[in-house]
């Protein structure tokens, strides 16, 4: 976060829990706030843990042509166009992660820009993710035998305490080799060290030829902390954990109270001049 009060030229927003309420349907107030951003000539860039394909439902609905970031920043792309960044984990590290995670009661997924590999495509967790992202999984007999260089290794399960423990254990073990962080209490994302939302924001600033101080960022989860800290204006959602709120300049209402639209109207548009 910066102390500079430069005019804001770009909004970078998380999706699930931030732009999107629990039902995953954009509210009328959010749609109106986006129209106000467009009228002010402020592009909206989505930055999500989702794969790029899993972001397209909303990119298409909003007719976005701005750059967006998937897999926590591993992939930066223009919708229906050029890929500007595609950071993958080294193959030996992916092999090791699959092996280490196999000893825990979690599901492991491997994802790159186009492919989502799972060992069982009928689990409740896979079916839910498929319904949310519109991405079709590819079932393989063994992830160990099907390892590819991927943008994201996912460990997911039903026990948030276990996922918190894994976040710390693997974060310590692979410090400097991978970014290990939860995108929600039950989903652990493992990406390359340079693939964080904060790094993605800096790359977006470079591509748009502006300063990070001219970017407003909105988020709600721990993988958004680097995003909020890198922005000129960081805004946390009202339902965010305290650690996320502490990283922000302002806290808006929750995602069930149109907090995203409130933040745009109260904090972003007044600094758009």
MIDOSE-1310 file (N, C-alpha, C; in nm, 2 decimals, decimal comma, always signed):
residues 273
xxxx	+0,08/-0,12/+0,00/+0,00/+0,00/+0,00/+0,09/+0,13/+0,00; +0,04/+0,22/-0,07/+0,12/+0,35/-0,08/+0,05/+0,46/-0,01; +0,13/+0,56/+0,03/+0,07/+0,68/+0,09/+0,04/+0,78/-0,01; +0,08/+0,76/-0,14/+0,05/+0,85/-0,24/-0,10/+0,86/-0,27
xxxx	-0,15/+0,97/-0,31/-0,29/+0,98/-0,34/-0,31/+1,02/-0,49; -0,25/+0,94/-0,57/-0,26/+0,96/-0,72/-0,40/+0,92/-0,77; -0,44/+0,98/-0,88/-0,57/+0,93/-0,93/-0,56/+0,78/-0,96; -0,67/+0,71/-0,94/-0,68/+0,57/-0,97/-0,71/+0,55/-1,11
xxxx	-0,64/+0,46/-1,18/-0,65/+0,43/-1,32/-0,69/+0,29/-1,35; -0,69/+0,20/-1,25/-0,72/+0,06/-1,27/-0,78/+0,00/-1,14; -0,87/-0,10/-1,16/-0,92/-0,17/-1,04/-0,89/-0,32/-1,07; -0,82/-0,38/-0,97/-0,79/-0,53/-0,98/-0,87/-0,59/-0,86
xxxx	-0,96/-0,69/-0,90/-1,05/-0,74/-0,81/-1,04/-0,90/-0,81; -1,04/-0,95/-0,69/-1,07/-1,09/-0,67/-1,21/-1,12/-0,71; -1,24/-1,25/-0,73/-1,38/-1,28/-0,77/-1,46/-1,34/-0,66; -1,44/-1,47/-0,63/-1,52/-1,54/-0,53/-1,50/-1,48/-0,39
xxxx	-1,61/-1,44/-0,33/-1,60/-1,38/-0,20/-1,58/-1,23/-0,20; -1,56/-1,18/-0,32/-1,53/-1,03/-0,33/-1,63/-0,97/-0,43; -1,60/-0,99/-0,56/-1,70/-0,95/-0,66/-1,83/-1,03/-0,66; -1,81/-1,16/-0,62/-1,93/-1,25/-0,63/-1,98/-1,28/-0,49
xxxx	-2,11/-1,27/-0,47/-2,17/-1,32/-0,35/-2,18/-1,47/-0,34; -2,22/-1,53/-0,23/-2,23/-1,68/-0,23/-2,30/-1,75/-0,34; -2,40/-1,69/-0,39/-2,48/-1,75/-0,50/-2,41/-1,74/-0,64; -2,30/-1,67/-0,64/-2,21/-1,65/-0,77/-2,29/-1,58/-0,88
xxxx	-2,39/-1,49/-0,84/-2,46/-1,41/-0,94/-2,43/-1,27/-0,91; -2,38/-1,19/-1,01/-2,35/-1,05/-0,99/-2,48/-0,97/-0,96; -2,47/-0,89/-0,85/-2,59/-0,82/-0,81/-2,61/-0,69/-0,90; -2,74/-0,64/-0,90/-2,76/-0,52/-0,98/-2,67/-0,40/-0,94
xxxx	-2,65/-0,39/-0,81/-2,56/-0,28/-0,77/-2,42/-0,29/-0,81; -2,37/-0,42/-0,81/-2,24/-0,45/-0,86/-2,23/-0,41/-1,01; -2,33/-0,46/-1,09/-2,33/-0,43/-1,23/-2,33/-0,28/-1,26; -2,41/-0,20/-1,18/-2,41/-0,06/-1,19/-2,28/+0,00/-1,16
xxxx	-2,21/-0,05/-1,05/-2,08/+0,01/-1,02/-1,98/-0,02/-1,13; -1,99/-0,13/-1,19/-1,90/-0,16/-1,31/-1,92/-0,07/-1,42; -2,05/-0,03/-1,45/-2,08/+0,06/-1,55/-2,02/+0,20/-1,52; -2,03/+0,24/-1,39/-1,97/+0,36/-1,34/-1,82/+0,36/-1,37
xxxx	-1,75/+0,25/-1,34/-1,61/+0,24/-1,37/-1,58/+0,26/-1,52; -1,66/+0,19/-1,60/-1,64/+0,21/-1,75/-1,67/+0,35/-1,79; -1,76/+0,42/-1,73/-1,79/+0,56/-1,77/-1,67/+0,65/-1,73; -1,60/+0,61/-1,62/-1,49/+0,68/-1,57/-1,36/+0,64/-1,64
xxxx	-1,37/+0,55/-1,74/-1,25/+0,50/-1,81/-1,15/+0,43/-1,72; -1,20/+0,35/-1,63/-1,12/+0,27/-1,54/-1,14/+0,12/-1,57; -1,04/+0,06/-1,63/-1,06/-0,08/-1,66/-1,07/-0,17/-1,53; -1,15/-0,28/-1,54/-1,16/-0,37/-1,43/-1,08/-0,50/-1,47
xxxx	-0,98/-0,53/-1,39/-0,90/-0,66/-1,42/-0,94/-0,76/-1,31; -0,98/-0,88/-1,34/-1,01/-0,98/-1,25/-0,88/-1,06/-1,21; -0,86/-1,08/-1,09/-0,75/-1,16/-1,04/-0,80/-1,27/-0,95; -0,79/-1,40/-0,99/-0,85/-1,51/-0,92/-0,76/-1,63/-0,91
xxxx	-0,79/-1,71/-0,81/-0,73/-1,84/-0,80/-0,78/-1,93/-0,91; -0,90/-1,90/-0,97/-0,96/-1,98/-1,07/-0,87/-2,00/-1,19; -0,88/-2,10/-1,27/-0,82/-2,11/-1,40/-0,88/-2,01/-1,49; -0,81/-1,96/-1,59/-0,86/-1,86/-1,69/-1,00/-1,90/-1,74
xxxx	-1,01/-2,03/-1,78/-1,14/-2,07/-1,84/-1,25/-2,06/-1,74; -1,22/-2,08/-1,61/-1,32/-2,07/-1,51/-1,36/-1,92/-1,48; -1,29/-1,83/-1,54/-1,33/-1,69/-1,52/-1,41/-1,63/-1,63; -1,42/-1,71/-1,74/-1,48/-1,66/-1,86/-1,63/-1,63/-1,86
xxxx	-1,70/-1,70/-1,77/-1,85/-1,68/-1,76/-1,87/-1,53/-1,72; -1,79/-1,48/-1,63/-1,81/-1,34/-1,59/-1,74/-1,24/-1,68; -1,63/-1,28/-1,73/-1,56/-1,19/-1,83/-1,66/-1,17/-1,95; -1,72/-1,27/-1,99/-1,81/-1,26/-2,11/-1,94/-1,18/-2,07
xxxx	-1,99/-1,21/-1,95/-2,11/-1,13/-1,90/-2,08/-0,98/-1,90; -1,96/-0,95/-1,85/-1,93/-0,81/-1,84/-1,87/-0,74/-1,96; -1,85/-0,83/-2,06/-1,78/-0,78/-2,19/-1,65/-0,72/-2,16; -1,57/-0,78/-2,07/-1,44/-0,73/-2,04/-1,34/-0,76/-2,15
xxxx	-1,26/-0,66/-2,18/-1,15/-0,68/-2,27/-1,01/-0,65/-2,20; -1,02/-0,61/-2,07/-0,90/-0,58/-1,99/-0,82/-0,71/-1,96; -0,70/-0,69/-1,93/-0,61/-0,80/-1,89/-0,67/-0,86/-1,76; -0,65/-0,99/-1,74/-0,69/-1,06/-1,62/-0,59/-1,16/-1,58
xxxx	-0,59/-1,20/-1,45/-0,49/-1,29/-1,40/-0,56/-1,41/-1,34; -0,52/-1,53/-1,38/-0,57/-1,66/-1,33/-0,47/-1,73/-1,25; -0,51/-1,83/-1,17/-0,42/-1,91/-1,09/-0,34/-1,82/-1,00; -0,40/-1,73/-0,93/-0,33/-1,64/-0,84/-0,22/-1,55/-0,91
xxxx	-0,23/-1,54/-1,04/-0,13/-1,46/-1,11/-0,03/-1,54/-1,19; -0,05/-1,68/-1,19/+0,04/-1,76/-1,28/+0,02/-1,72/-1,42; -0,10/-1,70/-1,46/-0,14/-1,67/-1,60/-0,20/-1,53/-1,61; -0,14/-1,44/-1,69/-0,20/-1,31/-1,72/-0,24/-1,31/-1,87
xxxx	-0,36/-1,28/-1,89/-0,41/-1,30/-2,03/-0,51/-1,19/-2,06; -0,53/-1,17/-2,19/-0,64/-1,08/-2,24/-0,75/-1,18/-2,29; -0,87/-1,16/-2,25/-0,98/-1,25/-2,29/-0,99/-1,26/-2,44; -0,99/-1,39/-2,48/-1,00/-1,42/-2,62/-0,88/-1,37/-2,70
xxxx	-0,77/-1,36/-2,63/-0,65/-1,30/-2,70/-0,52/-1,35/-2,64; -0,43/-1,26/-2,63/-0,29/-1,29/-2,60/-0,27/-1,34/-2,46; -0,17/-1,43/-2,43/-0,13/-1,47/-2,30/+0,00/-1,39/-2,28; +0,01/-1,31/-2,17/+0,12/-1,22/-2,14/+0,22/-1,29/-2,04
xxxx	+0,17/-1,38/-1,97/+0,25/-1,45/-1,87/+0,19/-1,59/-1,84; +0,28/-1,69/-1,83/+0,23/-1,82/-1,80/+0,34/-1,89/-1,72; +0,34/-1,88/-1,59/+0,44/-1,93/-1,50/+0,40/-2,07/-1,45; +0,48/-2,17/-1,47/+0,45/-2,31/-1,43/+0,55/-2,36/-1,32
xxxx	+0,51/-2,46/-1,25/+0,60/-2,52/-1,15/+0,69/-2,62/-1,22; +0,81/-2,63/-1,18/+0,90/-2,73/-1,24/+0,85/-2,87/-1,22; +0,87/-2,95/-1,32/+0,82/-3,09/-1,32/+0,86/-3,17/-1,20; +0,99/-3,17/-1,16/+1,03/-3,25/-1,04/+0,96/-3,20/-0,91
xxxx	+0,93/-3,07/-0,90/+0,86/-3,03/-0,78/+0,72/-3,07/-0,78; +0,66/-3,07/-0,90/+0,52/-3,12/-0,91/+0,51/-3,27/-0,87; +0,61/-3,35/-0,92/+0,62/-3,49/-0,88/+0,63/-3,50/-0,72; +0,71/-3,42/-0,66/+0,74/-3,43/-0,52/+0,61/-3,39/-0,44
xxxx	+0,54/-3,28/-0,49/+0,42/-3,24/-0,42/+0,31/-3,34/-0,42; +0,30/-3,40/-0,54/+0,19/-3,51/-0,55/+0,23/-3,62/-0,46; +0,35/-3,66/-0,45/+0,39/-3,77/-0,36/+0,37/-3,73/-0,21; +0,41/-3,61/-0,17/+0,39/-3,56/-0,03/+0,25/-3,56/+0,00
xxxx	+0,16/-3,50/-0,08/+0,02/-3,48/-0,05/-0,06/-3,61/-0,05; +0,00/-3,72/-0,11/-0,07/-3,85/-0,12/-0,08/-3,91/+0,02; +0,00/-3,86/+0,12/-0,01/-3,92/+0,25/-0,11/-3,84/+0,34; -0,18/-3,74/+0,29/-0,28/-3,67/+0,36/-0,42/-3,70/+0,31
xxxx	-0,53/-3,69/+0,39/-0,66/-3,72/+0,34/-0,72/-3,60/+0,27; -0,66/-3,57/+0,15/-0,70/-3,46/+0,07/-0,71/-3,50/-0,08; -0,79/-3,43/-0,16/-0,79/-3,45/-0,30/-0,68/-3,36/-0,36; -0,61/-3,41/-0,46/-0,50/-3,34/-0,53/-0,54/-3,32/-0,67
xxxx	-0,53/-3,20/-0,72/-0,56/-3,16/-0,86/-0,44/-3,10/-0,92; -0,42/-3,12/-1,05/-0,32/-3,05/-1,13/-0,38/-2,97/-1,24; -0,34/-2,84/-1,25/-0,40/-2,76/-1,35/-0,30/-2,67/-1,42; -0,32/-2,67/-1,55/-0,24/-2,57/-1,63/-0,35/-2,48/-1,71
xxxx	-0,30/-2,41/-1,80/-0,39/-2,31/-1,87/-0,51/-2,38/-1,93; -0,50/-2,50/-1,98/-0,60/-2,57/-2,05/-0,65/-2,69/-1,98; -0,58/-2,75/-1,89/-0,61/-2,89/-1,85/-0,62/-2,89/-1,69; -0,72/-2,98/-1,65/-0,74/-3,00/-1,51/-0,74/-3,15/-1,49
xxxx	-0,64/-3,20/-1,42/-0,62/-3,35/-1,40/-0,67/-3,39/-1,26; -0,75/-3,49/-1,25/-0,80/-3,54/-1,12/-0,79/-3,70/-1,13; -0,79/-3,76/-1,02/-0,80/-3,91/-1,02/-0,94/-3,96/-1,01; -1,04/-3,88/-0,97/-1,18/-3,92/-0,96/-1,26/-3,79/-0,99
xxxx	-1,32/-3,79/-1,10/-1,40/-3,68/-1,14/-1,55/-3,68/-1,09; -1,58/-3,77/-1,00/-1,71/-3,79/-0,95/-1,72/-3,74/-0,81; -1,62/-3,70/-0,74/-1,62/-3,65/-0,60/-1,71/-3,53/-0,59; -1,76/-3,50/-0,47/-1,84/-3,38/-0,45/-1,76/-3,26/-0,47
xxxx	-1,63/-3,26/-0,43/-1,55/-3,14/-0,44/-1,52/-3,11/-0,59; -1,50/-3,21/-0,67/-1,47/-3,19/-0,81/-1,60/-3,14/-0,88; -1,71/-3,20/-0,85/-1,84/-3,17/-0,91/-1,88/-3,02/-0,88; -1,85/-2,98/-0,75/-1,88/-2,84/-0,72/-1,79/-2,75/-0,79
xxxx	-1,66/-2,78/-0,80/-1,57/-2,69/-0,87/-1,61/-2,68/-1,02; -1,65/-2,79/-1,07/-1,69/-2,79/-1,21/-1,81/-2,70/-1,24; -1,91/-2,71/-1,14/-2,03/-2,63/-1,16/-2,00/-2,48/-1,14; -1,90/-2,44/-1,06/-1,86/-2,30/-1,04/-1,78/-2,25/-1,15
xxxx	-1,69/-2,33/-1,21/-1,59/-2,27/-1,30/-1,62/-2,31/-1,45; -1,71/-2,40/-1,47/-1,74/-2,44/-1,61/-1,63/-2,52/-1,68; -1,53/-2,56/-1,60/-1,41/-2,63/-1,65/-1,44/-2,78/-1,63; -1,41/-2,86/-1,74/-1,43/-3,00/-1,73/-1,30/-3,07/-1,69
xxxx	-1,31/-3,16/-1,58/-1,19/-3,23/-1,54/-1,15/-3,34/-1,63; -1,03/-3,38/-1,63/-0,98/-3,50/-1,70/-0,94/-3,60/-1,60; -1,00/-3,72/-1,60/-0,97/-3,82/-1,50/-0,85/-3,90/-1,55; -0,76/-3,92/-1,47/-0,64/-4,01/-1,50/-0,63/-4,12/-1,39
xxxx	-0,57/-4,23/-1,43/-0,55/-4,34/-1,34/-0,47/-4,30/-1,22; -0,36/-4,23/-1,25/-0,27/-4,19/-1,14/-0,20/-4,05/-1,17; -0,22/-3,96/-1,08/-0,15/-3,83/-1,10/+0,00/-3,85/-1,11; +0,05/-3,94/-1,03/+0,20/-3,96/-1,03/+0,25/-4,00/-1,16
xxxx	+0,17/-4,07/-1,24/+0,21/-4,12/-1,37/+0,17/-4,02/-1,48; +0,10/-3,91/-1,44/+0,05/-3,82/-1,54/+0,09/-3,67/-1,52; +0,20/-3,66/-1,44/+0,24/-3,53/-1,40/+0,29/-3,45/-1,52; +0,25/-3,32/-1,53/+0,29/-3,23/-1,63/+0,33/-3,10/-1,56
xxxx	+0,41/-3,01/-1,63/+0,44/-2,88/-1,57/+0,31/-2,80/-1,56; +0,27/-2,76/-1,44/+0,14/-2,70/-1,42/+0,15/-2,56/-1,36; +0,04/-2,49/-1,37/+0,03/-2,36/-1,31/+0,00/-2,36/-1,16; -0,08/-2,47/-1,13/-0,13/-2,48/-0,99/-0,15/-2,62/-0,95
xxxx	-0,09/-2,66/-0,83/-0,13/-2,78/-0,77/-0,23/-2,75/-0,66; -0,34/-2,82/-0,65/-0,44/-2,79/-0,55/-0,45/-2,91/-0,46; -0,46/-2,88/-0,33/-0,50/-2,97/-0,23/-0,63/-2,92/-0,17; -0,73/-3,01/-0,17/-0,86/-2,96/-0,11/-0,92/-3,07/-0,03
xxxx	-1,00/-3,03/+0,07/-1,06/-3,13/+0,15/-1,17/-3,06/+0,23; -1,23/-3,14/+0,33/-1,34/-3,09/+0,40/-1,31/-3,04/+0,54; -1,18/-3,05/+0,58/-1,13/-3,01/+0,71/-1,05/-2,88/+0,70; -1,10/-2,77/+0,74/-1,03/-2,64/+0,73/-0,90/-2,64/+0,82
xxxx	-0,91/-2,71/+0,93/-0,80/-2,71/+1,02/-0,68/-2,79/+0,96; -0,71/-2,90/+0,89/-0,60/-2,97/+0,82/-0,54/-2,88/+0,71; -0,63/-2,81/+0,64/-0,58/-2,73/+0,53/-0,49/-2,61/+0,58; -0,53/-2,56/+0,70/-0,44/-2,46/+0,76/-0,31/-2,52/+0,81
xxxx	-0,31/-2,64/+0,86/-0,19/-2,71/+0,90/-0,10/-2,73/+0,78; -0,16/-2,78/+0,67/-0,09/-2,80/+0,54/-0,03/-2,68/+0,49; -0,10/-2,57/+0,50/-0,05/-2,44/+0,45/+0,08/-2,40/+0,52; +0,08/-2,42/+0,65/+0,21/-2,39/+0,72/+0,32/-2,49/+0,70
xxxx	+0,28/-2,62/+0,70/+0,38/-2,72/+0,69/+0,45/-2,71/+0,55; +0,37/-2,71/+0,44/+0,43/-2,70/+0,31/+0,49/-2,57/+0,28; +0,43/-2,46/+0,34/+0,49/-2,33/+0,32/+0,63/-2,32/+0,37; +0,65/-2,38/+0,49/+0,78/-2,38/+0,55/+0,88/-2,47/+0,47
xxxx	+0,83/-2,59/+0,43/+0,91/-2,69/+0,36/+0,95/-2,64/+0,22; +0,86/-2,57/+0,15/+0,90/-2,53/+0,02/+0,92/-2,38/+0,00; +0,95/-2,32/+0,11/+0,98/-2,17/+0,11/+1,09/-2,14/+0,00; +1,06/-2,05/-0,08/+1,15/-2,01/-0,19/+1,13/-2,10/-0,32
xxxx	+1,06/-2,21/-0,30/+1,04/-2,30/-0,42/+0,90/-2,28/-0,47; +0,80/-2,25/-0,38/+0,66/-2,24/-0,42/+0,59/-2,14/-0,33; +0,48/-2,08/-0,38/+0,39/-2,00/-0,30/+0,28/-2,10/-0,26; +0,26/-2,11/-0,12/+0,16/-2,20/-0,07/+0,06/-2,12/+0,01
xxxx	-0,06/-2,11/-0,03/-0,16/-2,03/+0,03/-0,30/-2,07/+0,00; -0,39/-2,06/+0,10/-0,53/-2,10/+0,08/-0,60/-1,99/+0,01; -0,68/-2,03/-0,09/-0,77/-1,93/-0,16/-0,91/-1,94/-0,09; -0,94/-2,04/-0,01/-1,05/-2,04/+0,08/-1,02/-2,14/+0,19
xxxx	-1,09/-2,15/+0,30/-1,05/-2,23/+0,41/-1,02/-2,38/+0,38; -1,08/-2,43/+0,27/-1,07/-2,57/+0,24/-0,99/-2,60/+0,11; -0,93/-2,50/+0,05/-0,85/-2,52/-0,07/-0,72/-2,45/-0,06; -0,61/-2,53/-0,08/-0,48/-2,49/-0,08/-0,42/-2,48/-0,22
xxxx	-0,37/-2,36/-0,26/-0,31/-2,34/-0,39/-0,16/-2,34/-0,38; -0,09/-2,42/-0,46/+0,05/-2,42/-0,47/+0,09/-2,37/-0,61; +0,16/-2,26/-0,61/+0,20/-2,20/-0,74/+0,35/-2,17/-0,73; +0,41/-2,12/-0,84/+0,54/-2,08/-0,84/+0,56/-1,95/-0,75
xxxx	+0,68/-1,93/-0,70/+0,70/-1,82/-0,60/+0,66/-1,68/-0,66; +0,68/-1,67/-0,79/+0,65/-1,54/-0,86/+0,50/-1,53/-0,89; +0,42/-1,64/-0,87/+0,28/-1,64/-0,91/+0,20/-1,61/-0,79; +0,19/-1,48/-0,75/+0,11/-1,43/-0,64/+0,02/-1,32/-0,70
xxxx	-0,08/-1,28/-0,63/-0,17/-1,18/-0,68/-0,09/-1,04/-0,67; -0,01/-1,03/-0,57/+0,07/-0,90/-0,56/+0,16/-0,88/-0,68; +0,23/-0,99/-0,71/+0,32/-0,98/-0,83/+0,24/-0,96/-0,96; +0,12/-1,02/-0,96/+0,04/-1,00/-1,08/-0,01/-0,85/-1,09
xxxx	-0,04/-0,79/-0,98/-0,07/-0,65/-0,98/+0,04/-0,57/-1,04; +0,16/-0,60/-0,99/+0,28/-0,52/-1,04/+0,30/-0,54/-1,19; +0,28/-0,66/-1,24/+0,29/-0,69/-1,38/+0,18/-0,62/-1,46; +0,06/-0,61/-1,40/-0,05/-0,54/-1,47/-0,02/-0,39/-1,48
xxxx	+0,04/-0,34/-1,37/+0,08/-0,19/-1,37/+0,18/-0,17/-1,48; +0,27/-0,26/-1,50/+0,37/-0,25/-1,60/+0,31/-0,25/-1,74; +0,22/-0,34/-1,76/+0,15/-0,36/-1,89/+0,06/-0,24/-1,92; +0,00/-0,18/-1,82/-0,08/-0,07/-1,84/-0,01/+0,07/-1,84
xxxx	+0,12/+0,06/-1,81/+0,21/+0,18/-1,81/+0,16/+0,28/-1,70; +0,13/+0,22/-1,58/+0,09/+0,31/-1,47/+0,17/+0,26/-1,35; +0,16/+0,33/-1,24/+0,22/+0,29/-1,11/+0,13/+0,21/-1,03; +0,18/+0,11/-0,95/+0,09/+0,03/-0,86/+0,01/+0,13/-0,77
xxxx	+0,06/+0,25/-0,74/-0,01/+0,34/-0,66/-0,14/+0,39/-0,72; -0,15/+0,37/-0,85/-0,27/+0,41/-0,92/-0,37/+0,30/-0,94; -0,35/+0,19/-0,86/-0,44/+0,08/-0,87/-0,52/+0,06/-0,74; -0,65/+0,03/-0,75/-0,73/-0,01/-0,64/-0,75/-0,16/-0,64
xxxx	-0,73/-0,23/-0,53/-0,75/-0,37/-0,53/-0,85/-0,41/-0,42; -0,93/-0,52/-0,45/-1,03/-0,56/-0,36/-1,01/-0,71/-0,34; -1,02/-0,76/-0,22/-1,01/-0,90/-0,19/-1,07/-0,94/-0,06; -1,08/-1,07/-0,03/-1,13/-1,12/+0,09/-1,06/-1,24/+0,16
xxxx	-0,96/-1,30/+0,09/-0,90/-1,42/+0,14/-0,75/-1,40/+0,16; -0,69/-1,50/+0,22/-0,54/-1,48/+0,25/-0,46/-1,47/+0,12; -0,51/-1,53/+0,01/-0,43/-1,52/-0,11/-0,44/-1,38/-0,17; -0,53/-1,29/-0,11/-0,54/-1,16/-0,16/-0,46/-1,06/-0,08
xxxx	-0,39/-1,10/+0,03/-0,31/-1,01/+0,11/-0,20/-0,94/+0,03; -0,13/-1,02/-0,05/-0,02/-0,96/-0,13/-0,08/-0,86/-0,23; -0,20/-0,89/-0,28/-0,27/-0,80/-0,37/-0,30/-0,66/-0,31; -0,36/-0,67/-0,19/-0,40/-0,55/-0,11/-0,28/-0,47/-0,08
xxxx	-0,17/-0,53/-0,04/-0,05/-0,46/+0,00/+0,02/-0,40/-0,12; +0,01/-0,46/-0,23/+0,08/-0,40/-0,35/+0,01/-0,28/-0,41; -0,12/-0,27/-0,38/-0,20/-0,17/-0,45/-0,19/-0,03/-0,38; -0,22/+0,07/-0,46/-0,22/+0,21/-0,40/-0,34/+0,22/-0,30
xxxx	-0,45/+0,15/-0,33/-0,56/+0,15/-0,24/-0,61/+0,00/-0,23; -0,59/-0,05/-0,11/-0,63/-0,19/-0,08/-0,76/-0,19/+0,00; -0,86/-0,27/-0,05/-0,99/-0,27/+0,02/-1,03/-0,42/+0,05; -1,05/-0,45/+0,18/-1,09/-0,58/+0,22/-1,24/-0,59/+0,24
xxxx	-1,30/-0,70/+0,21/-1,44/-0,73/+0,22/-1,47/-0,74/+0,37; -1,60/-0,71/+0,41/-1,64/-0,71/+0,55/-1,63/-0,84/+0,61; -1,65/-0,95/+0,54/-1,64/-1,09/+0,60/-1,51/-1,15/+0,60; -1,41/-1,07/+0,55/-1,27/-1,13/+0,54/-1,21/-1,15/+0,68
xxxx	-1,12/-1,25/+0,69/-1,05/-1,27/+0,82/-0,97/-1,14/+0,86; -0,95/-1,13/+0,99/-0,88/-1,01/+1,04/-0,75/-0,99/+0,97; -0,67/-1,10/+0,95/-0,54/-1,08/+0,89/-0,55/-1,02/+0,75; -0,66/-1,04/+0,68/-0,68/-0,97/+0,55/-0,72/-0,83/+0,57
xxxx	-0,80/-0,80/+0,66/-0,84/-0,66/+0,69/-0,72/-0,58/+0,73; -0,63/-0,64/+0,81/-0,52/-0,57/+0,86/-0,42/-0,53/+0,74; -0,43/-0,60/+0,63/-0,35/-0,56/+0,51/-0,41/-0,45/+0,43; -0,53/-0,41/+0,46/-0,60/-0,32/+0,37/-0,60/-0,18/+0,42
xxxx	-0,62/-0,08/+0,33/-0,64/+0,06/+0,37/-0,78/+0,08/+0,43; -0,88/+0,01/+0,37/-1,02/+0,03/+0,41/-1,09/-0,11/+0,41; -1,19/-0,12/+0,49/-1,28/-0,24/+0,49/-1,42/-0,20/+0,45; -1,47/-0,26/+0,36/-1,61/-0,24/+0,31/-1,70/-0,33/+0,37
xxxx	-1,83/-0,33/+0,33/-1,93/-0,42/+0,38/-1,90/-0,56/+0,32; -1,97/-0,66/+0,36/-1,95/-0,80/+0,32/-2,00/-0,82/+0,18; -1,97/-0,94/+0,12/-2,01/-0,97/-0,01/-2,16/-1,01/-0,02; -2,23/-1,01/+0,09/-2,38/-1,03/+0,09/-2,45/-0,90/+0,12
xxxx	-2,37/-0,79/+0,13/-2,43/-0,66/+0,16/-2,38/-0,56/+0,05; -2,35/-0,61/-0,07/-2,30/-0,52/-0,18/-2,18/-0,44/-0,14; -2,09/-0,51/-0,06/-1,97/-0,44/-0,02/-1,88/-0,40/-0,14; -1,88/-0,48/-0,24/-1,80/-0,44/-0,36/-1,84/-0,31/-0,42
xxxx	-1,97/-0,30/-0,44/-2,03/-0,18/-0,50/-2,01/-0,06/-0,41; -2,02/-0,08/-0,28/-2,00/+0,03/-0,19/-1,86/+0,08/-0,20; -1,76/-0,02/-0,21/-1,62/+0,02/-0,21/-1,59/+0,10/-0,34; -1,64/+0,06/-0,45/-1,62/+0,13/-0,58/-1,68/+0,28/-0,56
xxxx	-1,80/+0,29/-0,51/-1,86/+0,42/-0,50/-1,80/+0,51/-0,40; -1,76/+0,45/-0,28/-1,70/+0,54/-0,17/-1,55/+0,56/-0,18; -1,48/+0,47/-0,23/-1,33/+0,48/-0,22/-1,26/+0,49/-0,36; -1,32/+0,43/-0,46/-1,25/+0,43/-0,59/-1,29/+0,55/-0,68
xxxx	-1,42/+0,56/-0,71/-1,47/+0,67/-0,80/-1,43/+0,81/-0,76; -1,43/+0,84/-0,62/-1,39/+0,98/-0,58/-1,24/+1,00/-0,62; -1,16/+0,90/-0,64/-1,02/+0,92/-0,67/-0,99/+0,89/-0,82; -1,09/+0,89/-0,90/-1,07/+0,86/-1,04/-1,03/+0,98/-1,13
x	-1,04/+1,10/-1,07/-1,02/+1,22/-1,15/-0,87/+1,24/-1,17
